[in-house]
Amino acid sequence: MAKKTLADLPANLKGSKVLVRVDFNVPHTSQGEISNDRRIRGALSTIQKLLDSGAAVIAMSHFGRPKGDPQQDRPFTMDKIAKRLGELLGKPVQKANDSAGDDATKLAANLKSGEVLLLENLRFHKGEQGSCPLYATKIAALGDIYVNDAFGTCHRKDASMVALPEAMQGKPRVVGTLVAKELEILNTLLSRPGRPFVALLGGGKVSDKIGFIKALLNQVDKIMVGGAMTYTFLKAQGIGIGASRCESDKLDVASEILSLGKGKIELPVDHLIVSALDAPQTAKVVEGDIPEGWIGIDIGPKTISKYEAIIASAKTVVWNGPMGKFEDEPYSQGTRRIAMAMTKSQAITVVGGGETAEAVEAFGLDEKMSHVSTGGGAFLEYVEGTPFAALAQIEDK
């Protein structure tokens, strides 16, 4: 069922205060410094449209994994995020010292048309992850309209995602620009993809993507595997993997997937290997068994060429998970070449969030993709067919 969007709100929102659940859980240093502001930039369209309509915007998000110790949690305050959001909007952003207390209530009450308020880190309050109705009700009292523009958190049942819009029944509850685009792209992929429809799967663990892989096998014409999960699949086939990372307790699952995907699953035919992760000078390419003690670190040149050819002939390409340890330059070739092949393709190209999104942005290729998802885990679960309680609270068209 299609969900209501910003277009379903009145054109003139002057006098309205709009609660916008964004995903500002940005990559950061141990001191809370923002290392990548892509998620903040992703929310600008929704916030700016609301401001242009005359609304006052009250934005909210979680950030990091605070533990409840004020001293240790200091890096996770929203101060730096509020500052960066203000820089991107070109106007000051007020920041509350709490999310449902006296400061938030006072600042929200005084907020004027065209102004922006950012609440303190939602996870500083135990009611957020506990999905506490009372906590949600206090936030709900701050606004007249609820907008969900946090696709990366849509698979969670946190208070701000489910209990808050539930507490606002009778008031407009819509999705923002970012979530609307995510749903449009994903629904197209699942219902009417251009063919050949191919997928690239990488990353560390088969266990993280069992449901995703099985769902894809019913949809795609080909799955190309890379990353550390490769070695679990290879070991399940009796191929030597040396000291490469492997989920030995998931060999039966890997065998099952290979059996289900017979004829559809492509595994690497060669590998870049090293004697130790911090010894790039030892890197060499091997085919077949990986020698004892050696570690597979990236897909090899023959595999890259093979995957490039499959991508070139595709009409739809979905990619989730890097092909190797891309964050270390000596081991980034596989991931980089796959990203470049996708930008040269005439296909619809969708990057499934998480590390893959970080990789294509690091390579400067994100703008050349048809769509880069903002939700790693949410992307996987949506494709698997998992119902999202957060979206169930949004009004249907």
GUTIZA-72921 format. One record per residue (C-alpha): residue number from 1; residue in three letters; x, y, z. Coordinates in pm, 1 decimal, padded with zeros to 6 digits. Example, Ala and Ser with C-alpha at 12.3 -4.5 7.8 and 13.67 -1.06 7.14 Angstrom:
<atoms>
ATOM   seq   type          X          Y          Z
ATOM     1    ALA    01230.0   -00450.0    00780.0
ATOM     2    SER    01367.0   -00106.0    00714.0
</atoms>
This chain:
<atoms>
ATOM   seq   type          X          Y          Z
ATOM     1    MET    00000.0    00000.0    00000.0
ATOM     2    ALA    00141.3    00342.3   -00098.9
ATOM     3    LYS    00208.8    00579.2    00190.0
ATOM     4    LYS    00123.0    00946.2    00219.3
ATOM     5    THR    00413.3    01182.3    00149.9
ATOM     6    LEU    00493.7    01551.0    00191.7
ATOM     7    ALA    00283.0    01613.5   -00119.5
ATOM     8    ASP   -00024.5    01506.7    00078.8
ATOM     9    LEU    00025.6    01784.1    00335.6
ATOM    10    PRO   -00130.5    02128.9    00291.7
ATOM    11    ALA    00076.8    02363.5    00074.2
ATOM    12    ASN    00073.6    02627.0    00349.4
ATOM    13    LEU    00198.7    02494.2    00682.6
ATOM    14    LYS    00252.6    02828.1    00852.4
ATOM    15    GLY    00171.0    02787.8    01220.2
ATOM    16    SER    00236.9    02411.7    01212.6
ATOM    17    LYS    00515.0    02240.8    01403.8
ATOM    18    VAL    00638.8    01930.8    01224.8
ATOM    19    LEU    00813.9    01647.4    01406.9
ATOM    20    VAL    01065.1    01492.7    01165.9
ATOM    21    ARG    01233.4    01163.0    01256.9
ATOM    22    VAL    01563.0    01175.6    01067.8
ATOM    23    ASP    01861.5    00942.1    01067.2
ATOM    24    PHE    02156.1    01148.0    01188.0
ATOM    25    ASN    02342.8    00843.0    01321.3
ATOM    26    VAL    02645.8    00951.0    01120.4
ATOM    27    PRO    02988.7    00785.7    01108.1
ATOM    28    HIS    03201.0    00949.2    01375.8
ATOM    29    THR    03530.7    00943.7    01563.4
ATOM    30    SER    03563.4    00825.4    01922.5
ATOM    31    GLN    03525.9    01190.6    02025.3
ATOM    32    GLY    03199.0    01229.9    01837.4
ATOM    33    GLU    03344.4    01427.4    01546.7
ATOM    34    ILE    03146.7    01375.9    01225.1
ATOM    35    SER    03353.5    01181.7    00972.9
ATOM    36    ASN    03084.2    01163.1    00703.4
ATOM    37    ASP    02775.3    01385.9    00683.9
ATOM    38    ARG    02593.8    01197.1    00404.5
ATOM    39    ARG    02296.4    01116.3    00629.1
ATOM    40    ILE    02255.5    01478.6    00732.4
ATOM    41    ARG    02266.7    01587.8    00368.8
ATOM    42    GLY    02010.2    01320.8    00288.5
ATOM    43    ALA    01752.8    01487.0    00514.9
ATOM    44    LEU    01793.7    01838.3    00373.0
ATOM    45    SER    01530.3    01799.8    00101.8
ATOM    46    THR    01254.3    01713.5    00347.0
ATOM    47    ILE    01351.9    01977.9    00601.9
ATOM    48    GLN    01385.5    02250.7    00339.4
ATOM    49    LYS    01049.1    02168.5    00179.5
ATOM    50    LEU    00879.8    02194.8    00517.8
ATOM    51    LEU    01052.5    02524.9    00593.4
ATOM    52    ASP    00956.7    02660.8    00249.9
ATOM    53    SER    00592.5    02577.2    00325.8
ATOM    54    GLY    00610.4    02790.8    00639.4
ATOM    55    ALA    00641.5    02513.9    00898.3
ATOM    56    ALA    00862.5    02506.3    01205.3
ATOM    57    VAL    01068.7    02186.2    01209.3
ATOM    58    ILE    01150.1    01978.8    01517.0
ATOM    59    ALA    01404.7    01716.4    01408.6
ATOM    60    MET    01503.1    01413.9    01613.7
ATOM    61    SER    01745.2    01122.6    01582.3
ATOM    62    HIS    01959.1    00879.2    01774.1
ATOM    63    PHE    02338.4    00898.9    01749.5
ATOM    64    GLY    02587.7    00628.1    01842.9
ATOM    65    ARG    02540.6    00378.4    02122.6
ATOM    66    PRO    02529.2    00567.6    02452.3
ATOM    67    LYS    02554.6    00353.4    02765.2
ATOM    68    GLY    02382.8    00576.9    03021.2
ATOM    69    ASP    02699.1    00731.1    03169.2
ATOM    70    PRO    02685.0    01110.5    03110.8
ATOM    71    GLN    03063.8    01142.6    03107.2
ATOM    72    GLN    03126.6    00857.8    02864.9
ATOM    73    ASP    02827.8    00953.7    02652.2
ATOM    74    ARG    02937.4    01314.3    02602.5
ATOM    75    PRO    03069.5    01246.2    02247.8
ATOM    76    PHE    02716.8    01142.8    02150.2
ATOM    77    THR    02543.9    01475.5    02219.2
ATOM    78    MET    02376.9    01631.7    01914.7
ATOM    79    ASP    02572.0    01959.3    01944.8
ATOM    80    LYS    02807.4    01896.9    01651.1
ATOM    81    ILE    02524.5    01758.1    01439.6
ATOM    82    ALA    02310.0    02066.5    01507.0
ATOM    83    LYS    02600.7    02286.8    01402.7
ATOM    84    ARG    02658.0    02091.3    01080.1
ATOM    85    LEU    02286.7    02088.2    00997.6
ATOM    86    GLY    02279.3    02465.7    01041.0
ATOM    87    GLU    02577.0    02506.0    00808.2
ATOM    88    LEU    02408.2    02294.1    00541.1
ATOM    89    LEU    02073.3    02476.2    00575.7
ATOM    90    GLY    02238.2    02815.4    00589.3
ATOM    91    LYS    02053.6    02912.8    00906.5
ATOM    92    PRO    02094.2    02858.6    01283.0
ATOM    93    VAL    01958.5    02535.6    01429.8
ATOM    94    GLN    01849.2    02542.3    01792.4
ATOM    95    LYS    01941.3    02238.6    01998.6
ATOM    96    ALA    01751.7    02115.2    02305.0
ATOM    97    ASN    01933.5    01968.2    02603.7
ATOM    98    ASP    01677.1    01686.3    02625.8
ATOM    99    SER    01423.4    01518.2    02401.8
ATOM   100    ALA    01108.6    01511.5    02613.8
ATOM   101    GLY    01189.3    01733.4    02910.6
ATOM   102    ASP    01148.3    02096.2    03009.3
ATOM   103    ASP    01407.1    02234.6    02766.7
ATOM   104    ALA    01259.5    02062.5    02461.7
ATOM   105    THR    00908.1    02166.1    02565.9
ATOM   106    LYS    01007.2    02531.1    02612.7
ATOM   107    LEU    01206.4    02559.6    02290.7
ATOM   108    ALA    00935.0    02383.4    02088.0
ATOM   109    ALA    00664.9    02610.3    02229.6
ATOM   110    ASN    00860.5    02920.4    02124.5
ATOM   111    LEU    00962.1    02788.0    01781.9
ATOM   112    LYS    00851.1    03016.2    01498.3
ATOM   113    SER    00771.0    02954.2    01134.1
ATOM   114    GLY    01087.7    02878.2    00934.1
ATOM   115    GLU    01292.2    02783.1    01242.2
ATOM   116    VAL    01456.3    02447.2    01319.6
ATOM   117    LEU    01500.3    02271.6    01653.0
ATOM   118    LEU    01703.4    01953.7    01699.1
ATOM   119    LEU    01621.1    01742.2    02004.3
ATOM   120    GLU    01894.4    01581.1    02212.0
ATOM   121    ASN    02003.6    01226.1    02127.5
ATOM   122    LEU    01691.8    01011.9    02162.2
ATOM   123    ARG    01892.5    00723.2    02304.1
ATOM   124    PHE    01992.8    00932.0    02603.1
ATOM   125    HIS    01640.6    00848.9    02725.5
ATOM   126    LYS    01576.9    00486.1    02817.9
ATOM   127    GLY    01223.9    00516.2    02679.9
ATOM   128    GLU    01349.7    00532.2    02319.0
ATOM   129    GLN    01474.7    00175.9    02276.6
ATOM   130    GLY    01219.9    00056.0    02528.1
ATOM   131    SER    00951.2    00195.8    02296.4
ATOM   132    CYS    00791.9    00364.0    02600.0
ATOM   133    PRO    00441.5    00504.4    02522.1
ATOM   134    LEU    00475.4    00776.7    02790.0
ATOM   135    TYR    00803.7    00898.7    02639.9
ATOM   136    ALA    00648.6    00897.4    02293.3
ATOM   137    THR    00343.7    01088.8    02415.3
ATOM   138    LYS    00563.7    01365.0    02558.7
ATOM   139    ILE    00738.8    01412.5    02224.6
ATOM   140    ALA    00408.6    01390.0    02037.1
ATOM   141    ALA    00279.9    01688.2    02235.7
ATOM   142    LEU    00549.2    01906.2    02076.9
ATOM   143    GLY    00414.5    01887.7    01721.1
ATOM   144    ASP    00114.2    01887.2    01488.8
ATOM   145    ILE    00247.3    01662.0    01209.6
ATOM   146    TYR    00476.9    01358.0    01204.8
ATOM   147    VAL    00720.6    01286.7    00921.5
ATOM   148    ASN    00926.1    00966.8    00900.2
ATOM   149    ASP    01238.4    01038.1    00695.9
ATOM   150    ALA    01464.9    00782.1    00865.3
ATOM   151    PHE    01467.5    00480.0    00635.7
ATOM   152    GLY    01781.1    00344.5    00804.1
ATOM   153    THR    01579.7    00300.6    01125.3
ATOM   154    CYS    01247.9    00187.8    00974.6
ATOM   155    HIS    01311.5   -00175.6    01065.3
ATOM   156    ARG    01339.3   -00087.5    01435.5
ATOM   157    LYS    01056.6   -00052.6    01686.8
ATOM   158    ASP    01203.0    00239.1    01882.3
ATOM   159    ALA    00960.7    00483.1    02043.0
ATOM   160    SER    01030.7    00759.3    01791.6
ATOM   161    MET    00958.0    00520.7    01502.9
ATOM   162    VAL    00642.6    00341.7    01624.4
ATOM   163    ALA    00498.1    00464.1    01954.8
ATOM   164    LEU    00536.4    00832.2    01860.1
ATOM   165    PRO    00335.9    00821.9    01534.7
ATOM   166    GLU    00089.4    00591.4    01710.7
ATOM   167    ALA    00042.5    00860.6    01975.2
ATOM   168    MET   -00029.9    01110.0    01694.4
ATOM   169    GLN   -00326.0    00925.4    01543.8
ATOM   170    GLY   -00569.6    01179.1    01404.0
ATOM   171    LYS   -00285.4    01408.8    01301.3
ATOM   172    PRO   -00107.2    01390.1    00962.6
ATOM   173    ARG    00158.6    01114.6    00953.7
ATOM   174    VAL    00360.0    01091.8    00631.7
ATOM   175    VAL    00696.8    00984.5    00495.3
ATOM   176    GLY    00961.4    01234.5    00389.4
ATOM   177    THR    01137.0    01269.1    00055.2
ATOM   178    LEU    01413.8    01025.0    00139.7
ATOM   179    VAL    01189.3    00743.6    00263.1
ATOM   180    ALA    00947.1    00795.1   -00026.6
ATOM   181    LYS    01231.2    00749.6   -00275.8
ATOM   182    GLU    01361.2    00441.4   -00095.2
ATOM   183    LEU    01018.4    00277.9   -00104.1
ATOM   184    GLU    00965.7    00365.4   -00469.6
ATOM   185    ILE    01302.0    00216.0   -00572.9
ATOM   186    LEU    01265.9   -00096.5   -00359.0
ATOM   187    ASN    00909.1   -00164.2   -00466.5
ATOM   188    THR    01015.1   -00136.2   -00830.1
ATOM   189    LEU    01299.2   -00381.5   -00768.2
ATOM   190    LEU    01065.6   -00630.0   -00605.6
ATOM   191    SER    00779.6   -00603.6   -00851.7
ATOM   192    ARG    00902.1   -00507.4   -01198.3
ATOM   193    PRO    01283.2   -00504.0   -01233.7
ATOM   194    GLY    01444.6   -00473.5   -01575.3
ATOM   195    ARG    01615.9   -00798.6   -01675.8
ATOM   196    PRO    01871.9   -00938.9   -01657.2
ATOM   197    PHE    01845.6   -00853.1   -01286.7
ATOM   198    VAL    02174.8   -00925.5   -01108.2
ATOM   199    ALA    02299.2   -00881.5   -00752.3
ATOM   200    LEU    02639.8   -00841.6   -00592.3
ATOM   201    LEU    02676.6   -00963.0   -00235.0
ATOM   202    GLY    02981.6   -00903.7   -00020.2
ATOM   203    GLY    03071.3   -00826.6    00336.2
ATOM   204    GLY    03180.6   -01045.5    00620.7
ATOM   205    LYS    02911.5   -01292.8    00716.2
ATOM   206    VAL    02676.0   -01529.0    00539.5
ATOM   207    SER    02471.6   -01540.2    00861.6
ATOM   208    ASP    02386.9   -01168.1    00833.6
ATOM   209    LYS    02226.0   -01217.5    00494.0
ATOM   210    ILE    02062.1   -01561.9    00491.3
ATOM   211    GLY    01709.3   -01424.8    00449.7
ATOM   212    PHE    01826.7   -01160.8    00204.8
ATOM   213    ILE    02004.3   -01414.6   -00016.7
ATOM   214    LYS    01707.9   -01652.9   -00017.7
ATOM   215    ALA    01473.2   -01366.6   -00105.8
ATOM   216    LEU    01703.1   -01255.6   -00387.4
ATOM   217    LEU    01722.7   -01606.1   -00532.4
ATOM   218    ASN    01350.4   -01579.2   -00605.6
ATOM   219    GLN    01400.5   -01243.7   -00778.9
ATOM   220    VAL    01734.3   -01225.3   -00961.0
ATOM   221    ASP    01893.2   -01394.8   -01258.3
ATOM   222    LYS    02243.7   -01399.1   -01110.9
ATOM   223    ILE    02417.4   -01341.0   -00774.9
ATOM   224    MET    02788.7   -01256.3   -00766.6
ATOM   225    VAL    02959.2   -01318.1   -00433.0
ATOM   226    GLY    03261.7   -01136.4   -00289.8
ATOM   227    GLY    03400.5   -01026.8    00044.8
ATOM   228    ALA    03482.0   -01248.1    00340.4
ATOM   229    MET    03156.5   -01443.0    00304.1
ATOM   230    THR    03319.1   -01598.6   -00004.7
ATOM   231    TYR    03533.3   -01825.6    00209.3
ATOM   232    THR    03241.8   -01979.8    00397.7
ATOM   233    PHE    03088.3   -02075.1    00062.5
ATOM   234    LEU    03418.9   -02209.8   -00070.2
ATOM   235    LYS    03490.0   -02415.1    00241.5
ATOM   236    ALA    03138.9   -02561.9    00215.4
ATOM   237    GLN    03245.8   -02688.9   -00126.5
ATOM   238    GLY    03564.8   -02841.4    00011.1
ATOM   239    ILE    03795.9   -02577.0   -00135.8
ATOM   240    GLY    04098.2   -02473.0    00072.2
ATOM   241    ILE    04067.6   -02123.6    00218.8
ATOM   242    GLY    04391.6   -02102.7    00421.3
ATOM   243    ALA    04351.8   -01868.4    00718.5
ATOM   244    SER    04071.3   -01667.8    00557.3
ATOM   245    ARG    03775.8   -01558.1    00766.0
ATOM   246    CYS    03507.7   -01826.2    00776.1
ATOM   247    GLU    03187.7   -01900.8    00966.9
ATOM   248    SER    03251.1   -02267.4    01030.1
ATOM   249    ASP    02918.0   -02306.9    01207.4
ATOM   250    LYS    02733.6   -02188.6    00894.8
ATOM   251    LEU    02877.0   -02434.9    00641.3
ATOM   252    ASP    02547.3   -02622.7    00624.7
ATOM   253    VAL    02362.4   -02297.8    00555.6
ATOM   254    ALA    02614.8   -02207.5    00285.2
ATOM   255    SER    02567.5   -02550.3    00125.8
ATOM   256    GLU    02190.5   -02508.6    00133.8
ATOM   257    ILE    02212.2   -02166.3   -00033.7
ATOM   258    LEU    02446.6   -02298.9   -00302.8
ATOM   259    SER    02204.9   -02582.8   -00369.4
ATOM   260    LEU    01905.0   -02345.4   -00387.8
ATOM   261    GLY    02097.5   -02109.5   -00612.8
ATOM   262    LYS    02242.6   -02366.5   -00848.3
ATOM   263    GLY    02309.2   -02193.7   -01177.6
ATOM   264    LYS    02250.9   -01848.0   -01028.1
ATOM   265    ILE    02538.5   -01805.1   -00782.1
ATOM   266    GLU    02882.0   -01700.1   -00906.8
ATOM   267    LEU    03178.9   -01741.0   -00671.1
ATOM   268    PRO    03524.0   -01585.3   -00719.8
ATOM   269    VAL    03760.6   -01784.7   -00939.3
ATOM   270    ASP    04072.8   -01609.6   -00808.6
ATOM   271    HIS    04173.2   -01415.4   -00498.6
ATOM   272    LEU    04412.2   -01150.8   -00376.0
ATOM   273    ILE    04577.2   -01304.6   -00069.8
ATOM   274    VAL    04826.1   -01187.6    00196.1
ATOM   275    SER    05030.5   -01359.0    00464.3
ATOM   276    ALA    04896.2   -01109.5    00722.9
ATOM   277    LEU    04637.8   -00830.9    00712.7
ATOM   278    ASP    04902.5   -00567.5    00781.3
ATOM   279    ALA    05146.0   -00703.2    00520.9
ATOM   280    PRO    05027.0   -00568.2    00183.1
ATOM   281    GLN    05376.2   -00622.1    00043.5
ATOM   282    THR    05308.4   -00998.0    00049.1
ATOM   283    ALA    04995.3   -00969.1   -00167.0
ATOM   284    LYS    04964.9   -01209.3   -00458.0
ATOM   285    VAL    04690.2   -01358.3   -00673.6
ATOM   286    VAL    04598.8   -01727.6   -00661.3
ATOM   287    GLU    04339.4   -01949.4   -00826.3
ATOM   288    GLY    04186.3   -02256.0   -00666.1
ATOM   289    ASP    04287.9   -02344.3   -00310.1
ATOM   290    ILE    04431.8   -02070.7   -00090.4
ATOM   291    PRO    04760.3   -02190.7    00070.3
ATOM   292    GLU    04769.9   -02270.8    00441.5
ATOM   293    GLY    04828.2   -01962.6    00656.6
ATOM   294    TRP    04734.5   -01716.4    00381.6
ATOM   295    ILE    04431.4   -01483.9    00397.0
ATOM   296    GLY    04189.2   -01397.2    00118.5
ATOM   297    ILE    04154.5   -01019.0    00120.1
ATOM   298    ASP    03989.3   -00923.3   -00212.7
ATOM   299    ILE    03854.4   -01074.6   -00532.1
ATOM   300    GLY    04117.9   -01135.3   -00800.8
ATOM   301    PRO    04152.1   -00983.8   -01152.1
ATOM   302    LYS    03980.2   -01272.3   -01336.3
ATOM   303    THR    03683.5   -01248.5   -01101.4
ATOM   304    ILE    03669.1   -00871.7   -01143.7
ATOM   305    SER    03661.3   -00909.3   -01522.9
ATOM   306    LYS    03395.2   -01178.8   -01501.9
ATOM   307    TYR    03173.9   -00968.8   -01274.2
ATOM   308    GLU    03226.5   -00657.3   -01488.5
ATOM   309    ALA    03097.2   -00845.3   -01792.7
ATOM   310    ILE    02784.0   -00961.6   -01606.8
ATOM   311    ILE    02716.2   -00605.7   -01487.9
ATOM   312    ALA    02764.4   -00468.5   -01840.6
ATOM   313    SER    02490.3   -00693.8   -01977.1
ATOM   314    ALA    02242.4   -00630.5   -01692.7
ATOM   315    LYS    01935.9   -00406.6   -01685.5
ATOM   316    THR    01914.2   -00392.1   -01303.3
ATOM   317    VAL    02202.6   -00424.1   -01055.0
ATOM   318    VAL    02170.6   -00437.1   -00676.1
ATOM   319    TRP    02485.2   -00431.2   -00462.2
ATOM   320    ASN    02517.3   -00493.0   -00089.6
ATOM   321    GLY    02853.7   -00556.7    00076.1
ATOM   322    PRO    03208.8   -00470.6   -00035.7
ATOM   323    MET    03417.2   -00716.3   -00238.3
ATOM   324    GLY    03717.7   -00691.0   -00006.9
ATOM   325    LYS    03881.5   -00485.9    00267.5
ATOM   326    PHE    03819.7   -00170.7    00066.5
ATOM   327    GLU    03905.0    00073.0    00347.3
ATOM   328    ASP    04271.4   -00027.0    00310.0
ATOM   329    GLU    04387.7    00109.3   -00026.1
ATOM   330    PRO    04601.7   -00193.9   -00123.9
ATOM   331    TYR    04293.5   -00414.1   -00093.4
ATOM   332    SER    04034.4   -00180.3   -00249.6
ATOM   333    GLN    04070.3   -00278.2   -00616.2
ATOM   334    GLY    03782.6   -00525.6   -00631.8
ATOM   335    THR    03529.4   -00294.4   -00466.8
ATOM   336    ARG    03647.8    00006.6   -00667.4
ATOM   337    ARG    03634.8   -00174.8   -01004.1
ATOM   338    ILE    03284.9   -00309.2   -00932.9
ATOM   339    ALA    03167.4    00042.2   -00843.2
ATOM   340    MET    03318.1    00179.8   -01164.3
ATOM   341    ALA    03155.3   -00095.9   -01370.2
ATOM   342    MET    02817.0   -00001.1   -01225.0
ATOM   343    THR    02863.0    00366.3   -01315.2
ATOM   344    LYS    02942.6    00267.8   -01675.9
ATOM   345    SER    02641.1    00036.8   -01697.8
ATOM   346    GLN    02315.2    00137.4   -01866.8
ATOM   347    ALA    02132.1   -00053.0   -01591.8
ATOM   348    ILE    01935.4    00078.4   -01293.9
ATOM   349    THR    02202.7    00060.5   -01022.6
ATOM   350    VAL    02108.9    00038.3   -00655.0
ATOM   351    VAL    02361.3    00038.3   -00370.5
ATOM   352    GLY    02224.4   -00116.8   -00051.8
ATOM   353    GLY    02349.7    00115.6    00218.5
ATOM   354    GLY    02599.3    00048.5    00498.5
ATOM   355    GLU    02964.0   -00007.4    00409.1
ATOM   356    THR    02881.4   -00029.1    00039.6
ATOM   357    ALA    02739.0    00322.9    00043.0
ATOM   358    GLU    03046.5    00445.6    00230.3
ATOM   359    ALA    03271.2    00281.0   -00028.4
ATOM   360    VAL    03107.8    00433.1   -00336.1
ATOM   361    GLU    03108.2    00773.5   -00170.9
ATOM   362    ALA    03475.9    00736.6   -00076.8
ATOM   363    PHE    03547.5    00661.3   -00443.7
ATOM   364    GLY    03348.1    00967.8   -00549.8
ATOM   365    LEU    03101.7    00751.8   -00744.8
ATOM   366    ASP    02784.6    00780.9   -00535.9
ATOM   367    GLU    02629.8    01050.2   -00756.7
ATOM   368    LYS    02668.5    00824.0   -01059.7
ATOM   369    MET    02450.1    00547.4   -00914.3
ATOM   370    SER    02074.8    00540.1   -00973.1
ATOM   371    HIS    02017.8    00513.8   -00599.1
ATOM   372    VAL    02230.3    00479.7   -00286.5
ATOM   373    SER    02020.6    00354.3    00003.8
ATOM   374    THR    02053.5    00515.6    00345.1
ATOM   375    GLY    01966.2    00194.9    00528.8
ATOM   376    GLY    02188.2   -00111.7    00542.6
ATOM   377    GLY    01987.3   -00331.9    00778.5
ATOM   378    ALA    01655.4   -00177.9    00672.1
ATOM   379    PHE    01741.9   -00236.8    00305.7
ATOM   380    LEU    01809.9   -00605.1    00371.7
ATOM   381    GLU    01495.5   -00661.2    00577.9
ATOM   382    TYR    01267.9   -00480.4    00331.8
ATOM   383    VAL    01389.7   -00698.4    00045.5
ATOM   384    GLU    01340.1   -01005.8    00265.9
ATOM   385    GLY    00976.5   -00902.7    00302.4
ATOM   386    THR    00984.5   -00817.2    00673.9
ATOM   387    PRO    00686.2   -00594.4    00769.7
ATOM   388    PHE    00793.9   -00262.2    00923.4
ATOM   389    ALA    00585.7   -00149.4    01221.2
ATOM   390    ALA    00717.0    00202.7    01166.8
ATOM   391    LEU    00566.9    00222.3    00818.1
ATOM   392    ALA    00239.6    00068.1    00937.4
ATOM   393    GLN    00188.1    00384.9    01144.7
ATOM   394    ILE    00208.8    00607.7    00836.9
ATOM   395    GLU   -00121.9    00691.7    00666.9
ATOM   396    ASP   -00203.6    00507.5    00346.7
ATOM   397    LYS   -00289.3    00707.1    00035.5
</atoms>
